[in-house]
Amino acid sequence: MMTSKRSSKVLASLLILLFAAGLLVGALASFYITYRQANSLNSQVTSLESQVSDLRGFQNATYQNITILQNGTSLTALYEDVRNSIVLIEGDISSGIQQGSGVVYTFSGRNVVLTNYHVVLGTTNLSVTFSDGNGYSATVLGTDPYSDLAVLSVNASASEFKPLDIASSSTLAVGESVIAIGNPYGLVGSLTTGVVSALGRTITEPDTAGGYAIANIIQTSTPINPGNSGGPLLNAAGNVVGITTAIVSNSQGLGFAIPSDTILREINDLITTGSYDGHSYLGVEGEDMSYSLAQQTGASVTYGWRIESVVSGGPSDGKLKVNDIAIALNNQTITNGDGLASYLEENTLPGDNLVITVIRGTSQIQVTVVLGARPPPPTT
């Protein structure tokens, strides 16, 4: 009986020891497995951190080496080359201060500033401030309201002037990259980029040009805002191809510039005589033809420019008639009023003979008109 009790106690003790040993072995096994998993996770975390670090290093290197090119030209380098040639123009008007932009140019050894006529219109105490912050008094040498151009003389030392070159706008093509630099809302030296979105446009500024069209305009997607007026439109080489002049209210990406060929054609007269009187005058008013207009009028063409009125005593009086449709000038086809105005501006002078091909009724005829000069611009 005693032996049996002792055996039971020994057996119970052994079972307790085995249970404890099992717990210890299980704990050790669980620790080992957890330790291995932790090491594996640590290795994965270390690997991920290394990859992230590599990515960060790669991205930093990429950002540091980004160079934005404009037809192969660095915009940063271009801006540094031209920014000292762009000026801020200010003048007093009855309602406060009028601001605009301008660009330095040298003509026959004389340093001048080119800008828009409407920038200096009605101003007093006119001044020009260069990129270094130095400001000087300025006077108007010449203006042409019909092209919205003005040339200024600035009372500054020769060292202030950093003139830009003017390239012919005749080489421009739709889709070509262009850059505008100016002072929108007084924010001096602001650069924007875009493309030439159309050529040969016409715009009308009734307050300054008496309702006559300013012809052969460059249309651009480059953002232009108040204060940009008078600043340069540049090609990718940093040469002036236009002078920014206007925007369409409430539009996005629709601005206009006076082409550089107009500047080159007029600048001698503007500097030496103070004006330009080379704008041809046909003495008619009209509208663009279209399919719907052809349907309404029974016309045989859907393009060209339909004559609505002829100025009595003007160059076309007795030559052109109401409802004539002009389809060509000197045998060059025109499709609308933009084409007609641009051809006159670029290819003719007052006193020239202009051969106009017109559709009159059911006939196509040619009419020769001796072009006149536009009446003097409105006084202000």
Secondary structure, 3 states (H helix, E strand, C coil): CHHHHHHHHHHHHHHHHHHHHHHHHHHHHHHHHHHHHHHHHHHHHHHHHHHHHHHHHHHHHHHHHCCCEECCEEHHHHHHHHHHHEEEEEEEECCEEEEEEEEEEEECCEEEEEECHHHHCCCEEEEEECCCCCEEEEEEEEEECCCCEEEEEECCCHHHCCCCCECCHHHCCCCCEEEEEECHHHCCCEEEEEEEEEEEEEEECHHHHCCCEEEEEEEECCCCCCCCCCCEEECCCCCEEEEEEEECCCCCCCEEEEEHHHHHHHHHHHHHCCCCCCCEECCEEEEECCHHHHHHHCCCCCCCEEEEEECCCCCCCCCCCCCCEEEEECCEECCCHHHHHHHHHHHCCCCCEEEEEEEECCEEEEEEEECEECCCCCCC
